[in-house]
Amino acid sequence: MSGPFANGPEDTGCNLIFDWQVGTIRQWTGEIETERIVYSAYHPMAERQLEKLAEPIEQQGARVVIAHRTGELQLTEEAFFVGVAAAHRGDAFNKYWPEIP
């Protein structure tokens, strides 16, 4: 395995990849049509906020990766990614998953 979980603890038994479909740019939100979306952020502050989301989960023993894209995104492109690595599959789904906003 490569990527952010490659050097995880040897007791990591579940790498839960959360790639939420509503995290993609969709064409319709009710009656409002979207052609594209542009995300901007003050990166140092955005990174601190993402770290705040991950911190309580990591304090319980899991590893968390959160990424949110900036710039112009077209329909169906992915806007964000969340990944959780835990020792057991049950923990990843039942203990940590509900805490991901």
Secondary structure, DSSP 8 states (H G I E B T S, - for coil): --STTTT--TT--EEEEE--GGGB--SEETTEE-SEEEE---HHHHHHHHHHHHHHHHTTT-EEEEEE--EEEETT-B-EEEEEEESSHHIIIIIIGGG--
